Amino acid sequence: MASFYPDQKEDPIISSWISSDGHYAFVEFRSAEEANKGLQLDKMNIMGQTLKVGRPKTFQGNFGMMDTGA
């Protein structure tokens, strides 16, 4: 997989899972900062489809994450 950030050698994604119907996925980031950057992909249009990106429904606390309104 290509790096999310071209200037970094390591990928910020630790793990990912995509549902069998392809309608949702879970992604685990290496750090809170990188997760916040991933949240910025919300509402981005890719190949005619709008991404919906947000925290899990069970997310509690901020653990160093900035409030992005997601």
C-alpha positions as CSV (number, residue, x, y, z in Angstrom):
1,M,0.0,0.0,0.0
2,A,1.3,3.5,-0.8
3,S,2.0,5.8,2.1
4,F,-0.8,8.2,3.0
5,Y,1.9,10.8,3.3
6,P,4.4,10.8,0.5
7,D,7.2,12.3,2.7
8,Q,6.9,9.5,5.3
9,K,8.4,6.0,4.9
10,E,5.9,4.3,7.2
11,D,2.1,4.0,6.5
12,P,0.0,5.7,9.3
13,I,-2.6,2.9,9.0
14,I,-2.1,0.0,11.4
15,S,-5.0,-2.1,10.3
16,S,-8.2,-1.9,8.2
17,W,-11.3,-3.9,7.6
18,I,-13.9,-3.4,4.8
19,S,-17.4,-4.9,5.1
20,S,-18.4,-7.6,2.6
21,D,-20.9,-5.3,0.9
22,G,-18.2,-2.5,0.6
23,H,-20.4,0.1,2.3
24,Y,-18.3,0.7,5.4
25,A,-14.9,0.1,6.8
26,F,-12.8,0.5,10.0
27,V,-9.3,1.9,10.0
28,E,-6.9,2.0,12.9
29,F,-4.3,4.7,12.7
30,R,-0.8,4.8,14.3
31,S,-1.4,8.0,16.2
32,A,-4.2,10.5,17.2
33,E,-2.6,13.1,14.9
34,E,-2.8,10.8,11.9
35,A,-6.4,9.8,12.8
36,N,-7.4,13.5,12.8
37,K,-5.8,13.9,9.4
38,G,-7.9,10.9,8.2
39,L,-11.0,12.5,9.5
40,Q,-10.4,15.4,7.1
41,L,-11.3,13.0,4.2
42,D,-14.9,13.3,5.3
43,K,-17.2,14.4,2.3
44,M,-14.4,14.0,-0.2
45,N,-15.6,12.8,-3.6
46,I,-13.8,9.8,-5.0
47,M,-14.8,8.2,-8.3
48,G,-18.3,9.7,-8.0
49,Q,-18.8,8.6,-4.4
50,T,-18.8,10.8,-1.4
51,L,-16.8,9.5,1.6
52,K,-18.4,9.6,5.0
53,V,-15.6,9.5,7.6
54,G,-16.1,9.7,11.4
55,R,-15.2,8.2,14.7
56,P,-16.8,4.9,15.9
57,K,-20.1,5.3,17.6
58,T,-18.5,3.9,20.7
59,F,-15.7,6.5,20.8
60,Q,-15.3,8.0,24.2
61,G,-13.0,10.8,25.3
62,N,-10.6,12.7,23.2
63,F,-7.3,10.9,23.8
64,G,-5.4,13.9,22.4
65,M,-7.6,14.2,19.4
66,M,-8.7,17.7,18.2
67,D,-12.4,18.3,17.8
68,T,-13.0,18.3,14.1
69,G,-16.8,18.3,14.3
70,A,-16.9,14.7,13.1
